[in-house]
Amino acid sequence: MGGANYLTDGSNPQQNLNTYAAELGAIGATVTPVGCPAPTFAGAGLIGSQIGSQYSVQCYLNAVSNASIADFAHQGLDSSNAYCGPFPCSVLQTNNRSVKRRRRLAH
């Protein structure tokens, strides 16, 4: 996993106004099935009841012996070109049969 300082939701050109909602959601969707807490902010550690993304990812790495960046990419935390080709990964999760067929053929 890369550093939390490289997360960007890209929805706001002013970096300090980014919410990181998509990235935090993808991390949460990856880590919670194994009992780790979903992150509430991009960064390290715990601040009161707030959980940093690095804390959530480290919990996952400790819990899953064969953990991989691909685990997070399955939930959309990736560059779409790096993992899903020219499509946003969210598109590949649809019920569209032609998209699912392309995905099967790609694997």
Backbone as CSV, one residue per row, in Angstrom:
resi,resn,N_x,N_y,N_z,CA_x,CA_y,CA_z,C_x,C_y,C_z
1,MET,0.849,-1.174,0.000,0.000,0.000,0.000,0.891,1.232,0.000
2,GLY,0.442,2.202,-0.764,1.135,3.477,-0.769,0.781,4.289,0.464
3,GLY,1.450,5.388,0.614,1.198,6.259,1.748,-0.120,7.012,1.620
4,ALA,-0.721,7.308,2.740,-1.990,8.033,2.750,-1.874,9.399,2.102
5,ASN,-0.672,9.953,2.081,-0.503,11.268,1.468,-0.654,11.212,-0.049
6,TYR,-0.740,10.003,-0.625,-0.946,9.876,-2.062,-2.413,9.643,-2.419
7,LEU,-3.282,9.542,-1.438,-4.704,9.403,-1.733,-5.230,10.720,-2.278
8,THR,-6.033,10.649,-3.282,-6.701,11.842,-3.791,-7.985,11.414,-4.468
9,ASP,-9.071,12.025,-4.089,-10.326,11.669,-4.744,-10.480,12.404,-6.066
10,GLY,-9.574,13.320,-6.318,-9.564,13.990,-7.601,-10.773,14.847,-7.888
11,SER,-11.685,14.961,-6.949,-12.916,15.703,-7.218,-12.766,17.184,-6.921
12,ASN,-11.675,17.574,-6.334,-11.499,18.976,-6.005,-10.065,19.391,-6.294
13,PRO,-9.873,20.380,-7.146,-8.502,20.800,-7.454,-7.776,21.403,-6.257
14,GLN,-8.504,21.811,-5.233,-7.878,22.315,-4.015,-7.685,21.126,-3.071
15,GLN,-6.450,20.653,-2.974,-6.135,19.441,-2.230,-6.714,19.441,-0.814
16,ASN,-6.700,20.580,-0.145,-7.189,20.632,1.232,-8.704,20.468,1.337
17,LEU,-9.425,20.499,0.209,-10.871,20.329,0.231,-11.321,18.933,-0.197
18,ASN,-10.377,18.064,-0.557,-10.746,16.700,-0.933,-11.285,15.948,0.275
19,THR,-12.293,15.119,0.045,-12.890,14.344,1.135,-12.309,12.945,1.256
20,TYR,-11.697,12.445,0.193,-11.159,11.087,0.143,-12.244,10.033,0.353
21,ALA,-13.493,10.395,0.124,-14.609,9.472,0.384,-14.488,8.179,-0.406
22,ALA,-14.153,8.261,-1.683,-14.049,7.047,-2.497,-12.934,6.136,-1.997
23,GLU,-11.787,6.715,-1.689,-10.655,5.919,-1.231,-10.937,5.288,0.131
24,LEU,-11.478,6.083,1.034,-11.795,5.551,2.366,-12.859,4.468,2.270
25,GLY,-13.816,4.639,1.372,-14.851,3.621,1.163,-14.262,2.317,0.644
26,ALA,-13.318,2.423,-0.299,-12.679,1.228,-0.848,-11.851,0.512,0.215
27,ILE,-11.136,1.270,1.018,-10.359,0.660,2.106,-11.302,0.000,3.101
28,GLY,-12.359,0.701,3.489,-13.323,0.142,4.432,-13.963,-1.135,3.913
29,ALA,-14.322,-1.151,2.627,-14.943,-2.339,2.040,-13.978,-3.521,2.023
30,THR,-12.696,-3.240,1.989,-11.686,-4.303,1.992,-11.415,-4.815,3.399
31,VAL,-11.294,-3.921,4.357,-10.820,-4.321,5.689,-11.912,-4.802,6.640
32,THR,-13.125,-4.307,6.504,-14.160,-4.665,7.487,-14.578,-6.133,7.455
33,PRO,-14.568,-6.822,6.298,-14.939,-8.240,6.331,-14.027,-9.119,7.195
34,VAL,-12.806,-8.656,7.456,-11.899,-9.441,8.307,-11.840,-8.893,9.732
35,GLY,-12.759,-7.984,10.061,-12.857,-7.482,11.430,-12.067,-6.236,11.730
36,CYS,-11.488,-5.615,10.725,-10.734,-4.376,10.949,-11.664,-3.179,10.811
37,PRO,-11.352,-2.088,11.497,-12.234,-0.921,11.444,-12.073,-0.149,10.132
38,ALA,-13.172,0.376,9.635,-13.142,1.227,8.446,-12.504,2.566,8.804
39,PRO,-11.695,3.115,7.924,-11.063,4.405,8.218,-12.045,5.559,8.105
40,THR,-11.790,6.586,8.885,-12.627,7.791,8.820,-11.852,8.992,8.323
41,PHE,-10.514,8.855,8.199,-9.718,9.939,7.621,-8.471,9.344,6.971
42,ALA,-7.894,10.071,6.028,-6.670,9.646,5.359,-5.481,10.074,6.202
43,GLY,-4.761,9.111,6.722,-3.619,9.423,7.564,-3.315,8.285,8.507
44,ALA,-2.419,8.555,9.432,-1.952,7.526,10.355,-2.641,7.613,11.705
45,GLY,-2.692,6.477,12.369,-3.081,6.432,13.770,-4.553,6.586,14.074
46,LEU,-4.793,6.835,15.345,-6.131,7.038,15.890,-6.165,8.421,16.519
47,ILE,-7.209,9.152,16.252,-7.394,10.461,16.872,-8.777,10.444,17.504
48,GLY,-8.811,10.203,18.802,-10.094,10.041,19.482,-10.804,8.823,18.915
49,SER,-12.011,9.024,18.419,-12.755,7.918,17.811,-12.532,7.842,16.298
50,GLN,-11.687,8.710,15.769,-11.393,8.719,14.334,-10.281,7.715,14.016
51,ILE,-10.450,6.978,12.922,-9.523,5.906,12.563,-8.818,6.271,11.264
52,GLY,-7.493,6.294,11.300,-6.706,6.621,10.118,-6.649,5.474,9.121
53,SER,-6.518,5.826,7.846,-6.460,4.810,6.797,-5.269,3.869,6.987
54,GLN,-4.151,4.403,7.432,-2.981,3.550,7.646,-3.220,2.537,8.759
55,TYR,-3.949,2.944,9.785,-4.287,2.029,10.881,-5.153,0.888,10.356
56,SER,-6.156,1.220,9.541,-7.053,0.204,8.981,-6.298,-0.766,8.087
57,VAL,-5.434,-0.231,7.230,-4.667,-1.084,6.321,-3.708,-1.972,7.103
58,GLN,-3.043,-1.434,8.115,-2.116,-2.253,8.914,-2.866,-3.373,9.619
59,CYS,-4.043,-3.089,10.121,-4.872,-4.131,10.742,-5.139,-5.248,9.731
60,TYR,-5.480,-4.866,8.515,-5.756,-5.842,7.456,-4.505,-6.672,7.154
61,LEU,-3.365,-6.007,7.029,-2.120,-6.725,6.739,-1.774,-7.711,7.851
62,ASN,-2.084,-7.345,9.085,-1.840,-8.241,10.220,-2.807,-9.423,10.220
63,ALA,-4.022,-9.219,9.721,-5.066,-10.244,9.780,-5.044,-11.208,8.594
64,VAL,-4.526,-10.767,7.454,-4.589,-11.574,6.228,-3.159,-11.921,5.803
65,SER,-2.819,-13.196,5.896,-1.427,-13.599,5.645,-0.975,-13.371,4.209
66,ASN,-1.857,-13.468,3.257,-1.476,-13.281,1.851,-2.077,-11.995,1.282
67,ALA,-2.129,-10.969,2.100,-2.709,-9.693,1.678,-1.948,-9.118,0.494
68,SER,-2.697,-8.418,-0.362,-2.104,-7.861,-1.573,-2.803,-6.552,-1.917
69,ILE,-2.121,-5.704,-2.665,-2.745,-4.482,-3.163,-3.956,-4.827,-4.020
70,ALA,-3.945,-6.000,-4.628,-5.087,-6.426,-5.451,-6.359,-6.535,-4.613
71,ASP,-6.230,-6.864,-3.329,-7.404,-6.935,-2.455,-8.107,-5.579,-2.417
72,PHE,-7.335,-4.525,-2.353,-7.877,-3.171,-2.301,-8.345,-2.732,-3.685
73,ALA,-7.630,-3.160,-4.711,-8.015,-2.807,-6.081,-9.363,-3.408,-6.444
74,HIS,-9.667,-4.588,-5.913,-10.979,-5.198,-6.167,-12.114,-4.295,-5.696
75,GLN,-11.832,-3.462,-4.721,-12.842,-2.545,-4.193,-12.748,-1.157,-4.816
76,GLY,-11.844,-0.988,-5.764,-11.764,0.273,-6.484,-10.622,1.184,-6.102
77,LEU,-9.760,0.769,-5.184,-8.628,1.611,-4.796,-7.457,1.301,-5.720
78,ASP,-7.482,1.924,-6.874,-6.460,1.666,-7.867,-6.505,2.744,-8.928
79,SER,-5.603,2.641,-9.840,-5.701,3.387,-11.083,-6.478,2.477,-12.009
80,SER,-7.522,2.954,-12.613,-8.320,2.068,-13.452,-7.491,1.475,-14.573
81,ASN,-6.515,2.193,-15.084,-5.672,1.620,-16.132,-4.776,0.518,-15.589
82,ALA,-4.363,0.623,-14.358,-3.466,-0.371,-13.784,-4.177,-1.689,-13.513
83,TYR,-5.443,-1.644,-13.135,-6.116,-2.874,-12.718,-7.299,-3.236,-13.593
84,CYS,-8.052,-2.265,-14.038,-9.302,-2.535,-14.756,-9.258,-2.129,-16.222
85,GLY,-8.069,-1.866,-16.738,-7.982,-1.452,-18.136,-8.558,-0.060,-18.310
86,PRO,-9.176,0.199,-19.425,-9.665,1.555,-19.678,-10.968,1.893,-18.965
87,PHE,-11.498,0.962,-18.166,-12.778,1.175,-17.494,-12.579,1.514,-16.029
88,PRO,-13.416,2.379,-15.450,-13.399,2.527,-13.993,-13.800,1.186,-13.375
89,CYS,-13.158,0.790,-12.317,-13.474,-0.506,-11.715,-14.935,-0.601,-11.298
90,SER,-15.529,0.520,-10.932,-16.941,0.486,-10.545,-17.818,0.031,-11.698
91,VAL,-17.433,0.327,-12.925,-18.204,-0.106,-14.088,-18.178,-1.619,-14.209
92,LEU,-17.066,-2.221,-13.891,-16.937,-3.670,-14.010,-17.753,-4.426,-12.972
93,GLN,-18.282,-3.738,-11.995,-19.096,-4.382,-10.961,-20.588,-4.325,-11.287
94,THR,-20.936,-3.822,-12.457,-22.343,-3.664,-12.805,-22.955,-4.978,-13.242
95,ASN,-24.256,-4.976,-13.460,-24.958,-6.143,-13.976,-24.990,-6.165,-15.497
96,ASN,-24.290,-5.268,-16.126,-24.224,-5.208,-17.579,-23.490,-6.438,-18.096
97,ARG,-24.179,-7.297,-18.856,-23.592,-8.557,-19.308,-22.376,-8.362,-20.207
98,SER,-22.395,-7.356,-21.055,-21.256,-7.163,-21.953,-20.010,-6.752,-21.172
99,VAL,-20.189,-5.968,-20.124,-19.046,-5.578,-19.295,-18.525,-6.784,-18.537
100,LYS,-19.422,-7.586,-17.978,-18.986,-8.785,-17.257,-18.261,-9.743,-18.190
101,ARG,-18.737,-9.873,-19.426,-18.096,-10.757,-20.390,-16.673,-10.276,-20.672
102,ARG,-16.492,-8.963,-20.885,-15.158,-8.432,-21.119,-14.247,-8.717,-19.939
103,ARG,-14.797,-8.598,-18.747,-13.996,-8.844,-17.551,-13.561,-10.310,-17.480
104,ARG,-14.498,-11.238,-17.789,-14.145,-12.667,-17.776,-13.069,-12.965,-18.807
105,LEU,-13.187,-12.366,-19.983,-12.224,-12.613,-21.051,-10.844,-12.053,-20.692
106,ALA,-10.822,-11.000,-19.893,-9.558,-10.372,-19.528,-8.790,-11.182,-18.499
107,HIS,-9.466,-12.072,-17.770,-8.789,-12.816,-16.699,-8.400,-14.195,-17.126
